[in-house]
């Protein structure tokens, strides 16, 4: 069979195969009765999941702060660190996760870091000690960060039972089980 015809035959067989529907997982992160904003929530991926990381993610520097302060990325993602502030910055991470030091760089310039293994990186600027951010690098395509009201949504999760994890600065890591599928696509995560 010619290569072009083989590709058409393979695509036709894939198109005819029944693919299980994916579901959006919605939920909330709470501490007692209050919303717990900006928590990272992720599901352990089944073996064999090979979704590529996002090609570019930005962790901005402006008004002597990082934006966003909590960032979740897939292992292999390149994070850009533009200096959109009015002063020099020196972005670094020497603890856990990805270790790097971008050195001093001026307004209007940008540096990049590839987060090539899973873990939590605490990000600082050695010139401005009040600047801090966290980058959680995850080896799964199923992750999100809750919003200011503690709500989150994770799109296109295949049906099944998953182990979930939740992390927030200053809180203990939480782990549990969640079923995703018809009539079972919500999750409330609660710190005491």
C-alpha positions as CSV (number, residue, x, y, z in Angstrom):
1,X,0.0,0.0,0.0
2,X,1.3,3.5,-0.9
3,X,2.2,5.7,2.2
4,X,-0.5,8.3,1.4
5,X,-3.2,5.5,1.2
6,X,-1.9,4.0,4.4
7,X,-2.3,7.3,6.2
8,X,-5.9,7.7,4.9
9,X,-6.7,4.2,6.1
10,X,-5.2,4.8,9.5
11,X,-7.2,8.1,9.9
12,X,-10.4,6.4,8.8
13,X,-10.0,3.6,11.3
14,X,-9.3,6.2,14.1
15,X,-12.3,8.3,13.1
16,X,-14.5,5.1,13.2
17,X,-13.2,4.1,16.6
18,X,-15.3,5.1,19.6
19,X,-13.5,7.6,21.7
20,X,-14.9,8.1,25.2
21,X,-16.3,11.6,25.9
22,X,-14.3,14.0,28.0
23,X,-15.8,16.0,30.8
24,X,-15.1,19.4,32.4
25,X,-14.3,19.1,36.1
26,X,-15.6,22.1,38.1
27,X,-15.0,22.7,41.7
28,X,-14.0,25.0,44.5
29,X,-11.1,25.4,47.0
30,X,-12.1,26.4,50.5
31,X,-10.6,26.9,53.9
32,X,-13.4,26.3,56.5
33,X,-16.3,28.4,55.1
34,X,-14.2,30.8,53.1
35,X,-13.0,30.6,49.5
36,X,-9.3,29.7,49.2
37,X,-8.1,31.5,46.1
38,X,-5.2,30.7,43.9
39,X,-4.7,27.1,44.8
40,X,-3.1,24.7,42.3
41,X,-5.3,21.6,41.7
42,X,-4.2,18.7,39.5
43,X,-5.1,15.1,38.7
44,X,-2.5,12.3,38.3
45,X,-2.5,11.4,34.6
46,X,-3.1,7.8,33.5
47,X,0.0,6.1,32.0
48,X,0.6,6.9,28.3
49,X,-0.8,10.5,28.3
50,X,1.5,12.5,26.0
51,X,0.1,15.9,25.6
52,X,2.6,18.6,24.7
53,X,3.2,21.5,27.1
54,X,2.0,25.0,26.2
55,X,4.6,26.7,24.0
56,X,4.8,30.0,26.0
57,X,3.7,31.1,29.4
58,X,4.5,34.6,30.9
59,X,5.4,35.4,34.5
60,X,5.4,39.2,34.3
61,X,7.3,41.7,36.5
62,X,5.5,45.1,37.1
63,X,4.9,47.5,39.9
64,X,7.6,45.6,41.9
65,X,5.6,42.4,41.9
66,X,5.1,39.2,39.9
67,X,2.0,38.5,37.9
68,X,0.6,36.0,38.4
69,X,2.0,35.1,41.8
70,X,0.8,31.4,41.5
71,X,1.5,29.7,38.1
72,X,1.0,26.1,37.1
73,X,2.7,24.7,34.0
74,X,3.3,21.3,32.4
75,X,6.8,19.9,32.6
76,X,8.8,21.1,29.5
77,X,7.1,24.5,29.4
78,X,9.1,27.6,28.7
79,X,8.2,30.5,31.0
80,X,9.1,34.0,29.9
81,X,10.1,36.5,32.6
82,X,9.7,40.0,31.0
83,X,10.7,43.0,32.9
84,X,7.8,45.4,32.4
85,X,8.7,47.4,35.5
86,X,10.5,50.8,35.8
87,X,13.6,49.2,37.6
88,X,16.1,46.4,37.2
89,X,15.2,42.9,38.5
90,X,17.1,39.7,39.2
91,X,14.8,36.7,39.1
92,X,16.0,33.5,40.8
93,X,14.9,30.2,42.4
94,X,17.4,28.3,44.6
95,X,14.9,26.1,46.5
96,X,13.3,22.8,45.4
97,X,11.9,22.6,41.8
98,X,13.8,24.4,39.1
99,X,17.0,26.2,40.2
100,X,18.1,29.2,38.2
101,X,19.4,32.7,38.5
102,X,18.6,35.1,35.6
103,X,21.0,37.8,36.7
104,X,20.3,41.5,36.6
105,X,18.3,42.7,33.7
106,X,16.8,46.1,32.7
107,X,13.4,47.4,31.8
108,X,12.0,46.1,28.5
109,X,14.0,42.9,28.4
110,X,13.0,39.3,28.9
111,X,14.6,36.1,30.0
112,X,13.3,32.5,29.6
113,X,13.4,29.4,31.8
114,X,12.4,25.8,30.8
115,X,10.7,24.0,33.7
116,X,12.1,20.6,32.7
117,X,11.1,18.5,35.7
118,X,8.1,18.4,38.2
119,X,8.2,20.3,41.4
120,X,7.5,23.6,43.1
121,X,9.8,26.6,42.4
122,X,9.8,29.5,44.7
123,X,10.6,32.6,42.6
124,X,12.2,35.8,44.1
125,X,14.0,39.0,43.1
126,X,17.3,39.5,45.0
127,X,16.9,43.3,44.6
128,X,13.3,43.5,45.9
129,X,12.8,41.0,48.8
130,X,9.0,41.6,48.9
131,X,8.7,40.1,45.4
132,X,7.7,36.4,45.5
133,X,5.9,34.0,43.2
134,X,5.5,30.2,42.9
135,X,5.7,28.0,39.8
136,X,4.3,24.5,40.1
137,X,5.6,22.3,37.2
138,X,3.4,19.2,36.8
139,X,3.8,15.9,34.8
140,X,0.1,15.8,33.9
141,X,-2.1,17.7,31.4
142,X,-4.9,17.9,34.0
143,X,-4.3,21.0,36.2
144,X,-5.6,24.4,37.0
145,X,-5.4,27.3,39.4
146,X,-8.5,28.4,41.3
147,X,-9.6,32.0,40.8
148,X,-10.0,34.8,43.4
149,X,-13.3,33.2,44.5
150,X,-11.7,29.8,44.9
151,X,-13.5,28.4,41.8
152,X,-11.8,26.3,39.2
153,X,-12.5,24.4,36.0
154,X,-10.4,21.7,34.3
155,X,-11.4,21.1,30.7
156,X,-11.6,17.8,28.7
157,X,-10.8,15.2,31.4
158,X,-11.5,11.6,30.2
159,X,-13.9,9.7,32.4
160,X,-12.4,7.7,35.2
161,X,-11.3,7.7,38.8
162,X,-8.3,10.0,39.5
163,X,-6.1,10.9,42.4
164,X,-6.3,14.7,42.9
165,X,-3.8,17.0,44.6
166,X,-4.2,20.5,45.8
167,X,-1.5,23.0,46.9
168,X,-1.6,26.5,48.2
169,X,1.2,28.6,49.9
170,X,1.0,28.2,53.7
171,X,-1.3,25.2,53.5
172,X,-0.7,21.5,53.8
173,X,-0.9,19.5,50.5
174,X,-4.2,17.7,50.1
175,X,-4.7,14.5,48.2
176,X,-7.9,12.5,47.6
177,X,-9.9,10.7,44.9
178,X,-12.4,12.0,42.4
179,X,-14.6,10.3,39.8
180,X,-15.0,12.1,36.5
181,X,-17.9,11.1,34.2
182,X,-21.6,11.6,33.6
183,X,-23.2,13.1,36.6
184,X,-19.9,13.1,38.6
185,X,-17.8,16.0,37.5
186,X,-17.4,18.3,40.5
187,X,-14.9,18.5,43.3
188,X,-14.8,20.5,46.5
189,X,-11.4,20.8,48.1
190,X,-11.4,22.0,51.7
191,X,-8.6,22.8,54.0
192,X,-9.5,22.9,57.8
